[in-house]
Amino acid sequence: LLGDQPPATLPMPAPLPAAAGEELGRRQYQAWCASCHGSDGQGLPNTVPPLAGNSTVRSADARNLVQVMLDGLPAKRLDRDTAMAGMPSYASLSDAELAAIANFARTQWGGRPGDVSASKVQAQRVPR
């Protein structure tokens, strides 16, 4: 699909300045995400994907990031030596907490603004 020449690798973005409410995002990330993804966002090789430089975190639209946090992901064996751990759903967290985590990850490791609002998270929730 991309032809014979792969696209150029983009450099890792520098963290953006702390946004309002980022302390909540940092605390929530440390409480819920860091045990797997690491406090530095580097993940665990061949098991847990890094958030630092992750295309979902770096995307201009945070919709996929929010959806993964709401729905989680199943565990998946990729090959004989690589099995990605599953990620639980964090839908039990409030819309504001999820938005804060998304904004923290995006500003720290995605070079994106912290523009995810609680109302954007709420709009993505599937009524149960």
Beta strands, then each sheet from edge to edge (+ up, - down):
strand 1: 76-79
strand 2: 82-84
sheet 1: 1+ 2-
end
